[in-house]
Amino acid sequence: MGRWAVATALLVVLSGPAAASEAGDQLAQRLYDGTLAESYDDVTRLCNEDNNDACFAVGLTELIGGVEGLTQALYRHGATTLSTPIAAMLFGMEMMGETAVSANQNPEPLSYEQLRTILDDFVTALDTARSHFEMADVGTEYVITIDPLKVRVDLDGDGTAGHGETLGALLGATGELANFAVPEAPTGKIKRPPGVPDSSIGFDNADAIWFAGYTQVVAAPIDLLLAHDLSDFFDAYLHRVFPKAGLPMQDYSTGGTLFMDADSDGQIADLIAAIHTVDFPVIDPARLAGVLQRLKSITALSRQNWKSILAETDDRRELVPSPSQTSLVPGMAVTDKTVAAWMATLDTFDQILDGKLLVPHWRFEQGFDLKAYLETASETDLVLLITGSAALPYIKPGRIVDAQSFAEANEAFGADWLNYAFWFN
């Protein structure tokens, strides 16, 4: 089930609808051809004329454009393992003993300032997409059926979304396509082995808010990073992510031998250096405090999403179904009980974000005030936060989150609670 959840995450970030207006068929074809951006001016005009399905298309164009901008920048500077999640690329989470290989053998140099700009541009694209997705929920009802596996994205920045640059190909390359079909090149037709289900989804008004919420799910951790000075970590470790981009330790990934062999010892040394440099000064307090607002917007948008879902009367290949609709996710039904449990979970998270519930810390009987940290921190020393001394300013008496706080969710979701959370947003 975890594999299905990862595949769903990739699917929803790069997939999207065609407008239910006259331009719908053209937009669908542009998704499959990788030319969606060419219709941006037209769908923006329709959005400004209060066509909410066109606003969905504008948001989709901005979201895909942001993803393309990020992946192209990472490719341009020779990031390793481009098919892995962004967090893994940023922090070099390859397995010890394995050598990460860049898809770009002639990368451009990368500076710390350039990396910050790349991430900041991506956040800006996410926020712009969010505003249009929120506009797309208001007005005429629409349902647009798209097979996301056929959507093309220009990952390497060569100006063309080639036959191999599809969501289906990406999922296949990461081994996450056990239950999905892969588009054939060069025709773009779907090759479905016997028993593989239809992978099309009917996107509607409620899904616009779902997408808006997920832009904030992605933006919040990036803003958390950008609120800090990460330059020491960049200099000490990110040559493991950008091995040929001219970072300070690039030429010393392999040196002498201390314990095992030159490659392994070099990786161990860099890991120690990474741990030593995860002491990040806060350089943008407003941005750090803004993370709290992003997190609050996620729970608010999730409630708005479910309000729209529960008001639906159709049942057309729903991305997230109501209890009266059909789930496309094998073995994961949505019932009144799971919806009620999710609402209770949102209430619990809101209490944490408001400082009314505290996060447990293994070393203290009292709890950690996440709200106070995000609003007042001047430094994030990860090691000292975990060990305790840096957490002291945020430790206070009060109710602490425990298993009972999520009892309803645990009962409703069981071992699949993380998959449901990832799916429900």
Secondary structure, DSSP 8 states (H G I E B T S, - for coil): -HHHHHHHHHHHHH-----SSTTHHHHHHHHHHT-GGGGHHHHHHHHHTT-HHHHHHHHHHHHHHHHHHHHHHHHHTT-B-TTS-HHHHHHT---TT----BS-SS-----HHHHHHHHHHHHHHHHHHHHHHHHTTSSS--EEEE-GGG-B---S-SS---TT-BHHHHHHHTT--TTS-EE-TTT--EE--TT-----EEEEHHHHHHHHHHHHHHHHHHHHHHTB--HHHHHHHGGGTSTTS--TTGGGSS---SSS-HHHHHHHHHHHHHHHT-EEEBS-HHHHHHHHHHHHHHHHHHHHHHHHHHH----SSBSS--TTS---STT----HHHHHHHHHHHHHHHHHHTTSSBEE-TT-SSEE-HHHHHHH-SEEEHHHHHHSGGGGGGEESS-B--GGGGHHHHHHHGGGHHHHHHHH-
